Amino acid sequence: MANEQKGKSEVTRSLGENKVEKQSFGGYELARAYVPWQRYTNRWDPMEGLVQGTIFPELYRPYQPRRNP
């Protein structure tokens, strides 16, 4: 039980030769994956899939940045 901290996450990164920095996030959740249910009904041909980034049209979601008014 020594040194056990529940809900604490640490990231260690190298700053160069023999130097290390630890950063604590105090129980914050850094990310959460969300994958919606999909029905795979169609497929694009391989060349179109390379252009679109997927061979499944149902998964194609082009990036559209939000614009602030």
Summary of the structure (lengths in Angstrom):
residues: 69
radius of gyration: 21.0
end to end distance: 52.1
largest distance: 56.0
contacts: 85
relative contact order: 0.14
helix: 14%
strand: 19%
